[in-house]
Amino acid sequence: MVREKIRNGIRTISLAALLAYTNVAFSAQSPQHSSQQGSYSRIPDRVYRQVTGRSNFNTAITRLRKYNLEETFEKYYEKFGSAKYGLELEDMIAFGIVESSLNPSARTSRGDCKGIGQVTSAAVKTVNRRYGTRFVCTSNPERFEDQVGSAVGYFTLKAENLHRKYGLEGVDLVNVTYFAYNAGSAPVDYILGRLKKKGQPITWKNIESHITVTNLRASSSFYRKWSSSKLKQKVSIIKNYVKSANAYSSYLERAREIHNKA
């Protein structure tokens, strides 16, 4: 599929998705992301400051360089065939920035979500079963490759399932995958099931309007245990998560454009 992106009201087709589509349609080779447009690690700080003044984004870029994370993200982006579903390398880096500002030492207070992608042990086991990998769930900064690999694998697996089950693609698929990565599959399946039953288009705009306290509570026993105030906060977190991930992806693309024109 060729992914069309809408950034600031402008519809474009990404080069990465176009190349991936060409590879899938006309070649037996696995689709790969084109990195010839310039490494994010080599783009000067002044360019990133020109794009945004958000401190956590600039902190994340510092960590991207320190741990050579771009190369690691790209390695697993290609290994898991993420481009087949219209996903881009920027989408992967973006959710890592939202989750932890690309901090490999990050972990929740309870310690159940760890590392750059804030994955759980259960998520890592799911990835290992699906792809035959041997990642571990860790917040050890020296094992950042396990963190990136398991996070990219889990994100790609969710996108694959959503595409297969609901036919989602393009920006809608990316946004719903962000939703599923943050909130789990139960509320996503519940809301998309309701939309299908009503005969409404399964678009991110429609899905976002159905992310409510009532629907979260009805989606699973997990959320039924939550108070109304906690559910209300979660609704806000989900919507801001998707919005922020899209913003970070746009910042990366804009910085690359400025740098390549210089």
C-alpha positions, 0 to 999 in steps of 0.5 A: 500500500502507498501511504498518504500522509496529511500534514498541516492540511497537505496530502503527500505520499511518503518516499519510504512508503512508495519505495516499499510499495514498489518493492512489494509489488515488483520484487521478491526482496523485503521492503526497506526504508530509504535512509539516503535522505540524511541521518537524523543523528547528523542533523544539527541542533539548530535545525531541530530548534528551528522546527520546535522548541519542545525540550523533551524532543530535543532531549530525545534527539540527544539520546538518539545520537548517544545510543545510535538509536536511529540505526537500531530502529531502522534495523528492526523496522526492516527486519519485521517488514514494518513498511508492508503496512505503510509504517515509516521509520519516523512513526517508530522513533516518534512513539519512542519519544512519546513513551520515554523521550528515548530514555533506555533507563525509563521504567514505571513506578511499578516497574512493569513497563521498561525502556525506550518503548515502555514494553511489558514482559508480556509484550516482549514474550508476544514479540519473541513468539511471533518473530522467533527473537530472544528479546528481554524486558529491561531498563538496562541502558546497555541493552537498548537494542532489546528495548528498540527491537521489542518495541518496534516488533510489538508496534508492527504486530499491532499494525499487522493485526489491525490491517488484517482484521479491519482493513485499516491503512495509511494515517488511520492505521498508524493512529489506531496503532498508536491508540492500541499501543497505549491503551491495549487492544480491547478498547480498540476492538470494542470501538471499531466493532461498534462503528462496524455495527453502526455502518460508520466508516472506520476512520481515525476521526470517527474512532477518536470521537468514540474514545470516551469514559463509557466505551473504555469502561465497557471494553474490558474488565480491566477498565471496569475496575477504574474510577470515572476520574481515572478513566477520564484522565486515560481518555485524555492521555490516549488522544494526546498520545496520538497527537504528540506522536504525529507531531514528533513524526512531523518534526523529524520529517521537517528537520530532514527537509530543512537539512537536505535543502541547506 
